[in-house]
């Protein structure tokens, strides 16, 4: 019997396949020297406390001092974080990372006075400072954004009370997390080979892809039997969490929890309502796709546990890393020469940490600070999915690069609302490229199915979650008790409405609300849907070379936080307060569904 393949140790890797962190700090000793020097700077920022009322010069000095502190802090934090992620078993970097967490807390505390003190000045006083001191002009958007919160910032005493209750407010979410992740005991079920399998969250996801329906059914019913036992507890944690959102919104003078949550990014509530409205209108497309799954599986009854088993088997195509580098450069050509140069730089200047090694953090991400390269962590294995992951993370990294190259530090990052659009646009452009170059019907069908599944899971499913989330906040605000029965009845009907008549109304799915962590995030999930839809619409325009589409898109990539997200997207050519971008995305979905249906008949 041959030896099992061993993961290489970090020091055994080909340097060309690792990221180059020496561009941040040449050595760990250089980092330590910066750390020591930084510790001494923290008290210096406090000297500006109480001086904002003394004039424009002091106001400017305080802004610059606080920003300089956070800028340097972020560089050190990113260095230790990535060093730790490349080998989590390395105790040296564990220690450095832990030490940095303490430094972040100290620095945050040292500048926490700034915003409350700024808001003690009147709008008139602050804008007079801006007129008087030309160097304050660059901070206009930051000031405008902060002043917009004035109506929702309370007195110093009230703010202290709310801050002090922060841990208490988090109890419902913490209790859900502990119960869901640590305390639930799931049953043992029979696997594909008749072996005993201990059910868990991770294993459940794998078993939902099993080719054997009896395994999927056992996993589905086994999982939900446990949630059924604790349904009243989960209803209490969810209800308590909703009450916290509604209470904090009321305390801060917002008309609703949703208004409060969306105000952070200045997103009009119409964006949320329009999303749900347009998705409802196009649910027949999802019903068609679900019915096609039923037909392809050849079953008399399609159940909710049949939604994730692959209907086309394993991917008929896979790529090595070297092939993926070339494929990604070719696929992203519609984004223009300027974009292509940054992609080339990422590959030649070692922004990407490619292969898996012992102790390396799992998954993939794009990371970096204003003064570093936007690095990419991968754990490469040859596959089509990894090619998609690579162009996804490259989308984040090029977005970060353009933002930092074109914006001052104060606007040198971007909101979550905008982040996923850049990465998902890349995925959509890759799909367009593969469909334009791959002629094998099996490969084309697989790529189309991958896109349709992604759209189903992101636009349709996350909108279903967003609709449920809004409903429970509205009902709680009315005084409706959010009992387990009330939540399950509504969720069962909502799920049936979304998936349509081709799927059975499995009783267990009514309890799905009880296991979704995103319902504790406070109006977060809708951004997945809006982002994916915007990316679909943008990619379609860019690939066909619509006039102005690429220039508008690059304007968005370079904007950072220099404007509100909605206004930045308008410059990109997508008005997210209107239905057009969603309608455009639905057209892409329908076109690809039509082609998929036609291809299936040929296979």
N, C-alpha and C positions, 0 to 999 in steps of 0.2 A: 504493500500500500504506500503510495507516495505521500511525502510530507505535505501538510496543509500549507497553502501559500501564506507567507508571513508578511505583515505590513512592515515597510521599512522604518527605521528610526529616523528622526529628523535630520541627524547629521549625515545620514547615508544618501540623502536626496541629491539629485543633479541640481546645482545652484541655479541653473537657467530656468528651472521649473518652480522656483521659490520667489516670493516677493522680496524686494530690496528695501529693508527698513533702515539701512545705514544712511539713506538720504534724509531720514528724520533726525536720528542721532547716530553719529559714526560708531559709537561704542556705548555699552551700558553705563560706563563711567561718565560719559558726557551727559547721559540722562540724569544720573545721580547728582551731578554738579548743578544741572538746571533745577532739579527738585529742591535742593538745599537753598539755592538762590531764590526760588519762587516762594518758599516758606517765609522768607524774610520780607517779601513784597506784600503779603496778605494784610498785615496790620497797617501798611502805608495807605491802602485804599480807604481805610476807615477815617483818615484825617479829613476827607472831603464831606463826611457826614455833617449835616447842619449848615453847609455853606451854599446850597443851591439858591437861596434867596439873596445872596450877596452880589449877584450880577451875572451877565452873559459869560464873562471870562471864567468864573468859577463853575458855572453850569457846564460849559464846554470841557473844562479840565476834568470834572467828575465823570462825564460821559466817556471821555477818552481813557481815563484810568480804569474804569470798570470793564470797558471793552478789551483793553490791553491785557487785563488779568485773565478774562475768560478765553481770549485767543490763545494765550500761552498755555493755559490749563488744558484746553482741548487737544493741543498737539501732544502734550505729555500723556494724557489719558489714552489717546488713540494708539500711541506707541506701546504702552504697557498692555493694553487690551489685545492688540494683535500679536504681540510677543507671547502672551498667555494662550491665545487661541491656537497658535501654531503647534504648541505642545502643552496641553493642560496638565500633564504629569510633571512638568518641570517646576520644582519647588521655588527656584529663584524667581521665575516670572509670576508664579502664584503670589509670592510675597510682594513683588513690585505692584501687581495689580490691586492687591488688597490695600496696600499703602496709599495708592492713588485714590481709592474710594474715600478714604479718610480726608485726603487733601481737597477733593471736590466738595465735600461737606463743609470744610472750614472756609473755603473760598466763597461758596454760595452764601454762607452766613454773613461773610464780610461785606457782601454787596447787596444783601437783601433789603437794606434801608432805602436804596436809590429810588425805586418806583413809588413807594408811599410818600417819600419826601417830595418827589417831583410833582405828585398830584396834590400836594398842599399849596402849590403855586396856582394861580388862576391861568386860564387859557391865554388871557390877554398878556399877562406877565411873560409867559413862555414864548409866545409869538413875537413879543417885543425883543426878547433875547435873540431870536433868530434873525430879526431885521438888523439888529445892532452888530452881531458877530457873524461875518460871512462864512466862517468855518463850520457854523451850525447848520448851514443849508443842506449838507449831505444827510443830516439826521432827520430831515423833515418828515419822511414817511414813518420812521420809527416813533417820532413824537406824536404824529397824527394817530397812529395805531394805539399808542399808550393812552392818549387823551380820550379816545373813543370809549375806553373802559371806565372813565371817570364816574359815570352814573351808576356803575356797578361795583365800585370800590367803596367799602364802608369806612367808618371811623376807625382810628387806630385800635381802640379798645375792642370794637366788634370784629375787626380783622384778626386780632390776637385770639379772640374766643373761637372763631371759625378755624384758625390754624391749629389751635390747641385740640380741637375736636377731630382733626384730620384722621388720626388713628381709629377713632370710634366710627367715623363715617366709612372707613374702609373695612369694617368688621364683616359685613355681609359678603363682600367679595372674597375676603380672606377665608371665611368659613366655607364658602362654595369651593374654593380652590383646594382646601385641606380635605374636605369631604370627598370631592370628585377625584383628586389625584392620589390621596393617601389612604383614606378610610374605607372606600368601597371595596368589597370583596366580590369578584366576579366568579362565575362557575367555571368548571372544567368541561370542555366540549370535545366531541370527536372530530379529528381532522380528516384530510382527504385520504390518508392511508390507514385510517382507523386508529391513529395514535391519539393519546390524551393531550389536549392543549389547554393550558391555563389562559383564560380570556383576560385581556387587559386592553387599555385604550389603543396602544400601538398595534397589538395583535389583531384587534377588531378591524382596523383599517385594512390590514393584509387579508383577513378572511373574507371581507366584503368583495375582494377580487378573485376569490376561489372559483374554479370552474365547476365545482359541485354545488348544486342548489341546496342540498341538505346541509352542507357545511355553512353556507351563508345564512340559511334560515336559523340554524342552531345558534350561531353567533349573534344574530339580530335579536332573537327572542331571549337568549341568555343575558345579553347586555341590558335590554329594557326591563327584564324581570327584576333586576337590581334597582334601576331607577324608579320602578313602580313602588318598591318597598319604601323608598325615601322621598316619594313625590311631594309629600306635605312639607318636609324639611326644605326641599329645593324651592318650593313655592314661597316659603317664608324668607329664604335668603334672597331670592329674586325680588320679591315684593319689598323687602327692606332696602335693597339697593336702589330700586326705583324711587322709593320714598326719600332717600338721601338726595338723589338728583333733583327731585321736585322741590324739596326743602331748600337746597342751596340756591336753586334758580330764584325762588321766591325771596330768599334772604338778600340776594344781590339785585333785586328789582328787575328781573326778567319776566316776560309774560308766561314763559313755559320752560321746561327742562330742555326741549329741543332748541329753542331760541338761545338759551344760555350756551349749550354745547356748540352750536354752529357759529356763535358770535366770535369765538376764539380766532377763527380764520375769516371772519366777516362774510360768511356764506349765507345768502338769502334762503329763507325756508322754502321758497318756491322751487329751489333746486331739488329738494327732497321730495316734494309733492309731485313735481313733474316726472321724476324718475319712476315713482310708483304708478302714476297714471299711464305713462307710455309702456311700461312693462306689462301692465294689465291688458292694455290694448293688443299686445302682441303675444299673449299667452298661447293662442292657437299654434304659434310656431313651436313652442316648447312641447305642446301636446302632440304635434306631428313628429317631433324628434323622439319623444318617449314611445309613441306608437311604432315608429320604425325599429326601435330597440326590441320591442316585443316581437315584431315580425322576424327580425334577424335571429333572435334567440329561439324562435319556433316554439314558444310556450303558450298554453291556453290562458294562463294567468301570469301577469307581470306584477311582482311585489316590490316594495321599497328596498328590499335587500338584494334586488337584481340590478340596481342602478349603477353599480361600480365594477361589475365583472367585465373584463375586456371582451368586446364583441368581435374584435378582429385579431385576437391572439397577440403574440409578441410582435414588437416593431420589426418590420421587414427590412429595416435599414439601420445601421449604426455608424458612428463616426469616431475616429481617434481624435485626440486633442489637436494634433497637427492638422488634420483634415478640417476640424471645426474652426481653427484659427482662419484658415483660407476661406472656408465656407461663410464665416461670419463677415469677413471683409468684403466678400463678393455680394452677400445678401444686403449689406447696409449701404451699398453704393448710392441708392436713391437719396440718401441723406446728405450727399454732396461731399466735395473735396475737403472742406474744413472739418467736417465730422470724421471723415476717413482718416485724416492725419492724426487725430487724437486716438482713434482705435489702434492705428499703427504704433503710436507711442506707447500705448498700454502694453502691447505685446513685446516691443523691443526693449523697453525700459523697466521690465520686470515689475509691473503693477500686479500681476496675477500670481497667486500661490496655488499651483495647479493640483498636485497629487495628494492623496491621502497618506498620512504617516501615523505612527503610533502616538496616541494622545492628542491628535489634532481634533479640534472642534468639528462637529458634523455640520452638514448643510452647506449653504453658500450665502455670501453677502457682499455688498459693496460698502467700504468704510474709508474714513479719512477725516482730516481736519482741514481748515482753511489753508494752512501752510504746508500741507503734505500732498502727495499724489493721492488720487481716489482709488485705493487698492481694492482688489477683488480676491475673496477667499473661495476656493472650489475644493471639492473632494472628487477628483475626476474618475469616472469609469466610462468606457466607450459606449455611447448610446445616443439616440436622437434627443432624449430628454435633457442630457447634459449640454448639447448644442444650444437648446432653447434656454437653459439656465445661464449659459455663458453670455448669450446676447442680451438676456434680461439684466444681468448684473452690469454688463457693459453699458446698457442704457442708463442705469443709475450713475455709473462712474463718469460717463461723458457729460451727463447733466451736471454733476458736481464740478467737473473741470471747467465747463463753460460758465457756470455760475460764479465760481471763485475767480476766474480770469477776467470777468466783466463787471463784478460788483465789489464794492468795499466790504470789509469784514462784517459790518453791521447787517448787511443783506446777503451775506455769503453762504446761506443755506436755503432750504425750501421746505414748505409745509408737506405733511403727509398727504394732504388733498391733491398735491401736484406730483408727488414723488413717483407713484406707481404708473402715471401716464407715460413717462419717458421710458421706463423699462418695458411696459406692455406694448407700446408702439413698436419697439424693436422686435418683440416676439411676433407681432402681426406682420411686420415687413419681412421677417424670416419666412413666415407661412406663405406670403405672396411669392417670395423668391422660390421656395421649394415647389410650390404648385406650378410655377412658370418653367421650372427646369426638370422636374421629375416626370417621366412618361409612364412608368410602370403603374398600372391601375391599382395594384395592391398598396404600393407606397403612397399614391395620391389619396386613396381611401383612408389610409391610416392617418395621414396629415390632416385631412378634412375632419375626421372623427375627433382627433386631438383638439382641433380648434373648436368644434361644436361642443365638446365636453367642457372645455375651458369656459366658453361663453355661458353654458348652462350652469356651471358651478359658481361662476363669478357674477354675471349680470342677473340671471334669474334667481338663483338661490340666495345670494346676498341681499337682493331686493326683498325677497320673502322675509328674511331675517329683519331687515330695516322696517318693513311694514308691521311685523309683530312687535318690534321694540317700541315703535311710536304708539301703537295701540295700547300697550300696557302702561305707558307713561300717561297717556291721556285719560285712561280709565282710572288710574290711581288718583290723578288730580281731581277727578269728579267724585272721588270717595268710594269707588267700587273696590270691594275686597278682592285681592288677586289670589284666589284660592287655586289649588291644584286642579280642581274640576273646571273652574272658569277658564284657566289658561289652556288646559288640554282640549276643551271643546272648541275654543277659538282656533287653536293651532291645527287641529285635525281638519277643520273646514278650510283653513288657509292653505294647507298642504294639498288638499284635494283640488282646490281651485287652481293652484300652480301647476300640478303635474297632470291633471286632466283625467279623462275617463279610461285611458288605456291601462292605468295602474290600479291595483286593488287598494281598498281603504284599510290597510293594516292597522289594527287597533294600537299597536305599540308606538307608531310614529307620532301619535298625539302627545307623547311625552318627550319628544325631541327637544323642546324648549328647555327641559331640565338639565341638559348636558352641554349646552352651547356657551363656552366662556365669553364669547363676544357680547352676550346680552348684559355683561357687567362692565362693558367698556365705555358706555355713555355716548350713543349716537356716533359710532365709529364705522360700522360695517357698510353703510351706504356708499362710502368713499371707494370701496372695492368695485362696486357696480358702476359708479359714474366714471371712475378712472379707466376701467376696461372698455366701456362704451366710447369714451372720448378717444382712447388709443385706437380702437377699431376704425373710427371715423377719420382720424388724422392719417393713419397709415394708408388708408384707401386713397385719400387725396394726394399724398406724397408720391405713392407708387405710380399713379397715372400722370404725375407731373402737372397737377392743376396749378394754374398761374398763381404765384405768391404763396403757395402752400408751404414750401420748404423754408422760405425766408421767414414766414410767420412762425413756423415751428422752432427755428433757431432763436428767434426773439424770445420765445417762452423758455427755452433751455438756458438762456443767458440772464434771465430776469431775477432769479433768486427770490428774495423777499422785498424787492424794490417797489412792489405794489401788492394789492390784495389778490389772492389766488384767482378769484372770479375774473378780475380785470386782466390778469396775466393770460388767462385762457382765452379771453376775447381777442387779445393780440395774436394768439396762436391760431385764431380763426374758428374757435369753438365758443359759442355763447351758452354756458351751462345753465342759464336761467330759462332758456328756451328748449323746446323739444327736438329741434332739428338734428343735433348730434346723436341723440338716442335713436331717432328714426333712421339716420344714416347707418348706425351700427346694426340696427335690426335688418336693414337691407343687405348688409354684408352677411349676416347670419343666414338670412333666407336664401341668398345666392349660393352659399356654400352647402346649405341643406339640400337645395335642389340638385347640385352636382353630386353630392354624396348619395342621394337616393338613386340617381341615374347610374352611378358607378356600381352600387351594390347589385343592381339588376344584371350587370355585366360579369361580376365575379363568379 
